[in-house]
Amino acid sequence: MSRSAHPAGPRHADVLPEGHYSAPPADLNALDRKVWAQTVARGADGVVTVGGIDVIRLAEEFGTPAYILDEADFRARARAWRTAFGSDADVFYAGKAFLSRAVVRWLNEEGLNLDVCSGGELATALSAGMPAERIAFHGNNKSAQEIERAVSAGVGRIVLDSFPEIVRVAHIAQSLGKRQRVQIRVTVGVEAHTHEFIATAHEDQKFGIPLADGQAAEAVRRALQLDGLELIGIHSHIGSQIFDMSGFEVAAHRVVGLLKDIRDEHGIELPEIDLGGGLGIAYTSDDDPREPHEIAKALTEIVGRECEAARLRTPRISVEPGRAVVGPTAFTLYEVGTVKKLEGLRTYVSVDGGMSDNIRTALYDAEYSVALVSRSSDAAPMLARVVGKHCESGDIVVRDAFLPADLAPGDLIAVPATGAYCRSMASNYNHVLRPPVVAVRDGAARAIVRRETEEDLLLLDVG
């Protein structure tokens, strides 16, 4: 990826990342099932539908841009994860991917637990009726107020991320007359095969307590000595958008080694091991994610094999899929504003959103698919770059894709697999209003997060 130094940031200068594209698809009207939500289809008239409703109607009712979420698909994926791991394991949906009160209710109804990493996420979970004992609280810098609320509410576990936090949680729990169930997050020195900015288990990063130099073992000793804590397990997370299970195998080997050391030193076998999340999804046709039942089988076998070798009872496994549940269930619907053809290069397609509703392309060099959805087209493919309306040259939604050469202002295009980390990371850059999240199911559509208004924007400006 080519970058140049610029005081406004590496994405501001005139040197943009190189393209990542191959040959155009044989049929621009085809919708790859790997990257689109389950109920998405193209009708006989060429208009794409989701949950039985066409996108033209959705655009008329809710405006664009809008995140369109297939509720039936979300529920089906949640059930698939729950079924895959069965009653002997726990599945915690990672709320950071996307969280709303409607989503919390769906999770509760489908039998998934929830992991949160801020006071706001905790408040959303509790307000929507998620039982506190099914909530895990993460975060590398939880405030005293957040910890107090979590302990008071009775969350099922707090994941301890540092030595100061061990003491902080113990003190708050004891002052409230409670004994808080906790796990210790360890960094196991495994770097997942993923983008540098989202690999989280090598030592030089802000999360967790390293296994190296006996630091994790010391954290365990301290937690076991404090009356306000009940240590129930070890937590590990090795990255995001992972397809290769080999990283989990190495991580499990090292975590089980720590469990063996704990047994040998303290005479106890901790009952839980949390392997985190990070399982990848298909953003393009080139991605090949595993199904939940395949992941469950692989992780269960890995942990079982490691525990057998260490002569330990197999602990209860927890996993934390977020992106893998919600990511494929939504697409972002845009209206084309301008089409600018640069001869010999590509065509720039500007839409009515951009990096304020999807920062991942600029932040992670993420790749996406895109399709014309308000009609079909027999036009030849053209190499296009889908860009937003922001005052930033790095405001790219889809870096390189093929769209019909007759694409015109007013057409609707959609970017699939935007259920995770798009609305969650959305901003008001350039004072652009954040889009709604529209849930569609069985021919009915409703906003579960409404579109922001200018009144919302100005309400915070007390100057």
VENDA-V278602 format. One line per field, one symbol per residue. phi: phi as a letter, one per 30 degrees, with the letter a starting at -180 (. if undefined). Layout:
BEGIN
phi->???
END
This chain:
BEGIN
phi->.dbbdaddjdccddcceddbbcddddbdddcdddccddcdacdddjddbbhicddddddddcibdadccddddeddddddddddcidcbbccdddddabadddeddeddcicdbcbbadddddddddcjdeedccccckdaddddddddddddiedaccdcadededddddddddcibcddbbcdccciccddadedbcbcdddadcicdddiiddddddeddddcddbcdclccbbckbhcccddddddddedddededdddddcibcddbbccibiddbdcbdddbdddeddddddddddddddddddhcddddcbbbdbedcceddbbccbcdcbbccceicacccccdbkddcadddddchdcbcabdbdacacdddbdbbdbccddadddccbdbacbddcebejdcbbcdicdcicddcdbceihdddddcccbahibbadcbdddcddedddddcd
END
